Amino acid sequence: MSTTSYSTSKPDTSSGEPSTLQTEAQLALPETSHNPTQLDMSTGSTTVKLDHLGPMVIGVDGTLSRISNWEGMTDGEKKATLRVIGKRNEERLKVLRAKEGGN
């Protein structure tokens, strides 16, 4: 029968080297592979199109998200996804609005 022991003490940093835990906590985000888009709102327009990001997905709790692989989808996949997400978003908004009105 083997036993596993766990230490609850702090990592040893007396050597001056960062501990593994400290190193993992300082990981940076990966570099982006595309050029960022600069938005100019000085024209007074209140509308911004972000079509390249894909449709907004409304969660059952009202949270918003996007489809992470939108740019990698074919046109057919995008069209089908828009149809499904559009219907689902309408249904979820109807339920959320009914809950809000009932409170």
N, C-alpha and C positions, 0 to 999 in steps of 0.2 A: 504494500500500500504506500503510495507516494503522498507527500504533503507539500503544499505550496505556502510559502510565507510571504507576507506583504509588509513593506515598510511604510510607516506613516510619517517618517521624518522628512525634513526638507532636503532637496538635492544638495550635494556637496559642491559648493562654488568656490572653495578655498584655492583651487588651482588657477582661478582667473578665467577659465574656459566656461562658456555658457553651457548650461545643462541641456540635455535633449529636450526637456519640457519647454525650456525657454526658447530654444531654437525653433521648435515646431510652432510656438505661439506667434512667431514673428515672420511667418511666411507671407510673401507678397502675392498680390493678384497677378495672373498671367498677363502678358502684354496683349493688347488688342491687335487684331490682324486687319483692321479697316481704319480709314480716316474718320475722325469724329465729324459730325455735322454741326455747324454753328447756326443757331436760329437767330434771325433778326426780327425782333418784335417791334422795332421802332416805327414801322409803317402804320401801326394802330390796329392791325389785324388781330382778331382774337382766336383764329383758327390755325392749327399747325397739323400738317399731315405727317404721320409716322408710319406710312404703309409698309416700309421695309421691315418694321418690327413685327408685323402681323397683327391679327385681331386681339382685342382685349377679351379675356375670358373671365366671366363673372362666376365666382365660387358660390356655393350654397349659403355661405355666411356673409356674402356681399364683398368679399375681398376680390381684388383685381390681379390678374396675372397675364402673361403672354406665353405663346407657344415657343419654346426654346429653339426648336429646329426649323422655324419658319423659312429662313433663307435657303435651307437645303431641300425644301420640298419642291416637287414638280408643279407645274401650273394646274394639272388635274387634281393633285393632292390638295393644293391651296383652295381650289374651287369647292371641293367636297368638304374640306374643313370649315370654310366660311359658312357653308350651308348648315352644317351640324351645329357649329358654335353659335350661329345666329339664332337658330331655333331654341337651343338650350339657354342662351342668355335671356331671350324674351321670357321663357318660362320661369327662370330664376328671378328675374326682375319683378314679374307679376306676383310671385310668392313673397318676395321681400317687401314689396309695396303694401301687400295685404297685411303682413305682420306689422309693418310700421303704422298703418291706419288703424289697426285693432288695438294698439297700445295706448 
